Amino acid sequence: MYSTFSHTFNSDTEGNKKFFLTFVKTAKEPTFEGKINDDKTVKKFQMKKDEAGDWKIQQEGLPTWVGDLEKSFADQIEERAAR
């Protein structure tokens, strides 16, 4: 089932970045909190399933390159859930 995991994702503009995805046990619906540590800041966001059942980033104002990785995040969540 879901858990906390880390994975290195490749951004076309930022190179390899390690993200940590944590299943939020207290949420009413399946939710993951994503976190990336870079040299200057810690960026956080949440992912939830939309009406179609696809994992989507919930926050606005994230760098474009983080949004570009949304499908990769969703694929890793589903891959881990299938284990």
N, C-alpha and C positions, 0 to 999 in steps of 0.2 A: 504494500500500500504506500501511501505518501509518507514522506519524511523530510528531513533536512538533507540537502546534498549540495555539493559544489560542482561546477563544471566550467571549463574554459571555452568561451565562445569567441569566434573570430568575426570581428567587425571589419568591413571593407575600409573604413576610414580610421579606426582606432587600433587595429591589430588585435592580438589575443588579449582578452580581458576575462578574469575569473569572477564569476557571479556565485553567490550563495542563495539558494532558494529554500525557504522554510515553510512547511505546511502550518497554517494558522489553525490550531485546534479549537480555539474559542469562537471562530466565525460561524455564522448561521449557514453559510453555503461554502463549498470548497474554495479556499483562498490560499494563495501563496504570497509570501512577502519576499521580494527580491532585493538583494543588496550587492552593490559593487563598491569595492575600495579602490580608489585610484590614488595618485600621489598627493592630492590636495583635499579631497572630499569623500564622503560616504554618500552614495546615492541610494535611495530606497523607493520602492514602488510595490504595488500589489497587483496580482493577476487573479482574475475571476473568470468563470465561464459566462459567455453571453447567452442570449436566447437560443442561438443555434448550437450551443454546446462547445463553442471554441474558446480557448483561453485567450484573454485579452488583457493588456496593461490598462489599469484604471486611472493612473495619474496623468495629469497634463503637465507640461513644463519640463519634461525630461529632455535631455539632449536627443536630437534626431537619431543618432546612431544607436541609442538604447531602444527606441521604438522599432528600428529596423531589425532588431534581433527578436522581436515578439514571437515570430513563428518558430524560431530556434528554441526559445524558452518553452513554448507550448509542446514542441516535439519531445524535449527532454522530460517534461512533466509526465506526458503520456507514456513515454518509454519506461520511466521509473514505476509508474502505476501498474504497468503490465507485468512487472517482475513478480 
